[in-house]
Amino acid sequence: MKKALRITLPATLVVVPVALALCACGTARSSAVANVDVAGMDKSIAPGDDFNAYANGGWIKATPIPNDKARYGIFDMLADDTRKRTVDLIQGSANGGQAASDDARKIGDFYGSFMDEAAIESKGIAPLKPQLDAIQAIAKRSDLARVLGGQLRADVDALNSTNFQTLNLFGVWITQGLTDPSHSFPYLLQGGLGMPDRDYYLSSSPSMTDLRKQYQAHVAAIFTLAGFGDAPARAARVVALETKMAKVHATRVESEDVHMAVSWRRDELAAKAPGIEWPVLLKAAELNDVPVFIIWHPKAIPGLAALVSKEPLDAWKDWLLFHSIEKASGFLPDAFVKESFNFNGKALSGTPELRPRWQRGVDYTSAAMGEAVGRLYVERYFPAETKRKVQAMVEDLVKAFGKRIDALSWMSPETKAKAKEKLVTLKVGVGYPDNWEDYSGLEIVKGDALGNRQRAELFEYRRQLAKLRQPVDRGEWWMTPQTVNAVNLPLQNALNFPAAILQPPYFDANADAAHNYGSMGAIIGHEISHSFDDQGSLFDASGRLVNWWTKEDFDHFRGAGEALAAQFDAYKPFPDLAVNGHQTLSENIADLGGLLAAYDAYRLSLQGKPDVVKDGFPGDQRFFISFAQSWRAKMRDAELRRRIAIDGHAPDQYRAQAVRNVDAWYDAFAPKPSQKLYLEPKDRVRIW
Ligand SMILES: [Zn+2]
């Protein structure tokens, strides 16, 4: 599933999108302003025909996507603004002199080493040489298992941010057991593909066929740059091996099926997934004393293991060489950075230009020492007053959601009681974690850019492994405070709202209720609703995977979900490609549930008084316009195709249309039955 508000990119691929341009966020506003961007609307469009274009059409027409971005919208503008603040904090750390704390020095050295392009150029590929030598020295299958195991990192997340992509053979995720919330387990996920998903290897569509050719050329180019002979033949072997991996991979929709996961004891791995010398692999991965694994992809993992024994050793060595270089490319000389961007940025996402180095440096530093950077961010930019106000808003939303549960006509009292229990025990993190990560064990060496990155990844992996021997912490955070996003954690029955999203334009202490509830309120409601979406609803108040529904209630709930999936299946951004209603169902349920709860909370905040007209819009209209403007974005075609393939979220323009299921939107805008978004009352999806 995919619980975050938006997709997050794996840190290995951080070179891909996102970049510059400052929004007006954070500028002082007069009290309780409406915050409707009237100039960004297109009033020539009827709200009932295309509510997204009505609310955002003016902006969409007037705003080009910057050359270094694949997508651009208010989310990206805020991320840019946050990155600008963060680089100042990082550089302040670097200039702290003797007085700098240990963490501040490390942050400054990490960033400074990455920014020292001359030093990186002069070393060439030498920093990677020991690893490449170790791969070339592989002489037998046990050597292969050792190298494959040694590369595993905690780099995927099956239920929170739902990142299923890893360049390693397997992804590792460490968290509570599905049916045992009091202990942590290692989850093993399928991996190994250099392109985003199996479809990129197997689909016969012209755009995928073309990308496969470009990918093979990219693999060859990387080999040539790194000084390996026979590059075209090596590239052909790598792509052929990955195509075999793709054939055994689960689809994106299958990956979201939590019931596919199984538990295997360590001593069962060899029998259930033969082909790998598991004891060797597990020892290298520091997982050899773990008694039980949760196998997220019980068909793909045996499939991949079989390839490890069947495919020629040379093909595996080429695959390992390519992936090792590709993973390190951001920290290698410019020719590698450019080649990686040419494929991962340009070809896959359609982004014309690489974003500035400092922006990549900020993201890498945040990936390496996220909470140390986050601590600086919070001290400077997240006042206690904001935290208090957001906490109050969360309480309003939880109350509103509870009232909606009470009022559901289709749900039995037994199921309602369980749902309420889950709601009242929800643990909501606002801004930043209660306990900060300790980085004293992480070695950061000035001038060793790649080594710093690799040590940081290993440090994080070992921090995750240590959880296997510790009591479960329901207060654990999965996003850094400087992340513009939010996440629901179904196994912890918890939410994280990082400090960076709790600011204008999403949340503005000076804005009126219609804006704050339509924008940030709907986001808070979205995350709460994830606890009750098609997948979140499979977990109880303790985070245990257990069915707490009566059969009738669950059947009704499923039926409503199917109707919503059908609604999204009908959205076609390209003649040959539609949104996948099932792949995006959790998010679409969360958007709708969040919008409904936010609307109720907004009405409650008015205490029975009518909201005044501002900028020519009554309060209810402003609420829905602020909602749609919070999804304001535009995307390049290649990026839109990539996201439809791998993203659990529907494209933003369709998320804004969630209003068509809400009765209050019909009251506010009076759309006509002949208009495109209009749904008869019986066809409006009513879930929560
Ligand atoms: Zn979400």
Residues whose N, C-alpha, C, O or C-beta is under 5 A from the ligand:
A	BS01	ZN	K2 K3 A4 L5 E587 A590
